[in-house]
Amino acid sequence: MATVITVAQQKGGAGKTTLTAQLAVTFARNFGKVALIDIDPQGSLGAWFKIRQDALGEAAGGMHLSGIPGWRLGTELDRLHRKFDYIVIDSPPHAETDSRAAIRSGDLVVVPVQPSPLDLWATAPTLALAQKEKRPLLLVINRMPPRGNLPEAVLAKLAVEPTPMAATRLGNRMAYAASMMEGKGVIEIDPSSTAAKEITALAHEIATCLGKKA
């Protein structure tokens, strides 16, 4: 049966879809067969996947994507569970019903948060939703600037909260967006880059949380 990772963040603009795609590519390279499910009506993940198919062929480098409305999530998970090792769900912002279904389905809920006070405060509803559904959580610091007192103050605030936070932080790097433009992940475009090392470390950290090995 597949392990389900839900990437959730009810605040828009936190880098949720980019993180979903980058993790999926990295898991496909290191851990097994990966399916993506996009229940975000904006369809950004589907647009990336279409570019990926144009670049790599219909098989998209061995990955599958289902773009569906949230109410079909349970049925689609049943269909994919025995065909893939991992399923990564990109959930929508500002849609509590669909987000709840995605969070409820996850073996782990990964929540990207940018190191700013506004993002920290806006993340609270997503954390509350996951806690209400009694799902394991992992906060991921995303778009971390190279320096600055304010981001460090936000991280210090997060460090005293009970929600687990990934040791791996993702920097504010153009490499992530540049690889998305090509329908790929940073580990495919430039595997020796700092960005590729970051996302690989995060994927391994998530796998460890799930009790998995490469």
N, C-alpha and C positions, 0 to 999 in steps of 0.2 A: 504494500500500500504506500502511496506517495506521502511524503511529508509536506505539509502546507505552511508556507510563509506568507503572512499578510502584511503588506506595507501600507500603513494607515497614518493619516494626518488630516484632520478636519480643517486645518488652516491651509489655504492655498499658497503656492509659491515656496514651499519648503524643500522642493527637489524630490518629491515622492516618486514621480514617474521615472526620472533619471536614475534614482537609486534602484528602483525595481528592475529596470533594464540591465543596469550594470551588474547587479547581483545575479540575475538570471544567466547572463553570459558567463560569469565567473563560476557559477555552480555547474553549468553545462560543461565547462572545461575541466573541472576538478572533481565533481561528485556524482554525476550521472545524468540521466535524461530529464529535461526540464520542460514543463508546460507553463505558459503565462495565461492568466485570465485578467482581462481588462473590463471592469464594470464601471469605469469612469465615463460618463456620457461625453466628455470632451474628446475622448478617443486618441489622446496623444501617444499612448503606448502602441496603439494599432497603427498610427502613422509611421512611427519608428520601425515597426515590424515590417511594414510594406516596403520601406526603403531597404531593409535588410534582405527581404526576398528578392528585390530587384538586383541587389549586389551579389547575393550568394546563391540564388535559385529558390525555387518553391519550398524546399526543405529548410531554408533559413539557417543553414549550418547546424541542423539537428535539433531545432527548437520548434515548439508549436505555440500558437496563440489563439485563444478564444475571446472574441469581443462580444460580450453579452450584457443584457440588462441584469441588474442585481437580483431580481426575483427568480432568475434562472440559475443562480449560483449553485444551489444544492444539487440540482440535476446534472450540471456540467461537472462538478466535482466527482459525482458518482461515476460519470462516464470516463473521466481521466485517471482516477485513482490507481487503477491497475496497469496503466500504460506508461506511467512516468515515475521517476524517483522523487522528483520535487515539483511542486506546483507553487508558483509565486503569483499572488493576487495584488493587482493595483486597484486600490479602493478609491472612491470619489471623495473630494472634500465637500463639506456643507450638505451632506445627504445622510442623515443619521440612520435611516432604515437600512440602506444599502451598506453603510459602513458597519453597522451592527452585525449584519449577516456575514460580512467578510471577516470581521474580527472573531466572531463566534466560530468560524470555520478554521481559523489558524492554529497550528501547533505552536507557533511563535508569532507574536505581533511586533514588527519592527517599526519604530516611530522616528522618522527623521525630524530633527529640530535644529534650526539655525541658532547660533550663540548670541541672541539678542533678547532683551527683556520682553518685547512684544511677542516674539515667537515662543518664549518660555510660557508666558501667560496664556497664549492662544492654544497651546498644546494640552492644557488641562482637560478639556472635554474629551479628547481622544483617550487620554490615560484613564479618565473616569469610566469611559465606555468599556475599555478593555478590562478594567478591574471589576466592573459589574458583571461582565461575561466570564470572569475568572480565567482569563487567558494569560499565559506568560508574556511578559513584555521585555523589550530591549530598546532603550533610547539610543539613537545614533546621532552624534554631533555632525552636522553637514555644513559645508561651505565655511569651514573654520578659517579665519584670516590668519596670516603668518604671525601677526603680533597685535597687541592691543590690550588695554586694561579692562575694557568693558566685557569682551568675550570671556576673559579669565574670571571675572566676577560672576558672570552667568554660570560658568562651569562650576565654580565654587558653590553656588546656590544649588545646582543640580546634584552635586556630590553628597549633600546632606539629605537629599530626598530618598525615600525608600525604593523608588523605581530603579531597576538595574540599568546601568549605562555602559555601552560598549567602550572598551579600552581604546579601540581603533577610532580615530577621528578622520573624517574626509575633508581635505582642504578645499579652499575656494579656487578650483583649478579649471582653466579653459579646456583642458584635455577631455573632461567628461562631456561637455557640450559638443566639442569637435567630433568625438567618436559617435555621438548620437546622430549628428548630421549625416554620417555615412552608414547608419543602420547597424552600427557595431558597438562593441564595448572597448574600454581603454586597454584591456589585456590583449585585444586583437590588433589594435592600431599600433600600440607602443608598449609591449610587455615589460620593458625595462624601466618605464617611467615611474615617477613617484606615485602618480595617480593609480597606475596598475598595481603597484605594491600595496597601496592603501586598500583598494577594493578587494584584493586577494586576502589580505589579512582580516578584513571584516567578514568575508565569506567563511573563512576558517573559524573565526570567533563564533559566528552564528551556528555553524555546523557543530562546534563544541557544545554550545548551549542546547542543541537538539540531540546530543549524544551520538553524533555521526563522525565518521572518519573519511578522509580522502582516499 
